[in-house]
Amino acid sequence: MTGAEIPRGARSTGTPRTDGIRHTARRLATETKSFFKTSEWWAYVVVVIAILIAGNSIEGEEGGADIFAADKVWLYVTLLTIGYMLSRGIAKSGVRDPYWAERGDSDADH
């Protein structure tokens, strides 16, 4: 996982490297929490499943047209997906979760 370096708040670890030079731990940041940890993800999954079940179980009267046809079901699922993607994009814009590179970040160069 890569992160953006945050210059403020960097602190010295006081630990010399093998070449005798002290280094500072970089304070890094990730985006917001993972998608599957958010309530909006689970609400999205539940509503998509509900739409699919409703589309499968709602039928027209004998010989009549289907009230909730497949094209409407997939339109609603598509609109819901667009809404979810926009909400995640807005949630992630400019929000950071700081962490220190010295905490076992395998991608850190220290």
C-alpha positions in Angstrom: 0.0 0.0 0.0 1.5 3.3 -0.9 0.8 6.5 0.9 1.3 10.2 0.5 4.1 11.7 2.6 2.9 14.3 5.1 5.8 16.7 5.9 4.4 18.0 9.2 4.5 15.8 12.2 7.6 13.8 11.1 9.6 12.7 14.2 13.0 11.3 14.7 13.2 7.7 15.8 16.7 8.3 17.2 17.8 4.9 15.7 20.9 5.1 13.6 21.0 3.2 10.4 23.8 0.9 9.5 25.8 3.8 7.9 25.6 5.8 11.2 23.1 8.4 9.9 20.0 9.0 12.0 16.8 8.8 10.0 13.3 10.2 10.7 10.2 8.1 10.4 8.0 9.4 7.6 4.4 10.0 8.5 2.4 8.5 5.7 -1.3 8.5 5.0 -3.8 6.1 3.4 -7.2 6.9 2.0 -10.3 6.3 4.1 -11.0 2.8 5.4 -11.5 -0.2 3.1 -14.8 -0.4 1.2 -16.1 -3.5 3.0 -15.7 -1.8 6.4 -18.2 1.0 5.5 -21.9 1.0 6.2 -22.6 2.4 2.7 -21.1 -0.8 1.2 -23.4 -3.1 3.2 -26.4 -0.9 2.5 -25.5 -1.1 -1.2 -25.2 -4.9 -1.1 -28.5 -5.3 0.8 -30.5 -3.0 -1.6 -29.0 -4.7 -4.7 -30.0 -8.1 -3.4 -33.5 -6.8 -2.5 -33.9 -5.4 -6.0 -32.9 -8.6 -7.6 -35.2 -10.7 -5.4 -38.1 -8.3 -6.1 -37.4 -8.4 -9.8 -37.5 -12.2 -9.7 -40.6 -12.5 -7.5 -42.9 -9.8 -8.8 -44.8 -11.0 -11.8 -47.7 -9.7 -13.8 -51.1 -11.4 -13.7 -51.8 -14.5 -15.8 -51.0 -13.6 -19.3 -50.2 -10.0 -18.5 -47.0 -8.0 -18.8 -44.3 -8.3 -16.1 -44.6 -5.3 -13.8 -41.0 -5.2 -12.7 -39.2 -6.5 -15.8 -35.5 -7.3 -16.0 -34.7 -4.1 -17.8 -36.0 -2.0 -14.9 -34.2 -4.2 -12.4 -30.9 -3.7 -14.1 -31.5 0.0 -14.6 -32.1 0.4 -10.8 -29.0 -1.7 -10.0 -26.9 0.4 -12.4 -28.2 3.7 -10.9 -27.5 2.3 -7.4 -24.0 1.4 -8.5 -23.4 4.9 -9.9 -24.6 6.4 -6.6 -22.4 4.1 -4.6 -19.3 5.0 -6.7 -20.0 8.7 -6.4 -20.4 8.5 -2.6 -17.2 6.6 -2.2 -15.4 9.1 -4.4 -16.7 12.0 -2.3 -15.9 10.2 0.9 -12.3 9.6 -0.2 -11.6 13.0 -1.5 -9.0 14.7 0.7 -9.5 12.5 3.7 -6.4 10.8 5.1 -5.7 8.2 7.8 -2.1 8.9 9.1 0.3 6.2 10.1 4.1 6.1 10.7 6.3 4.3 8.3 8.3 2.6 11.0 5.3 0.4 12.1 6.2 -2.4 9.8 5.3 -0.9 6.5 7.0 -3.2 4.0 7.0 -0.5 1.3 8.7 2.1 3.4 12.2 3.0 2.5 14.0 3.2 5.8 
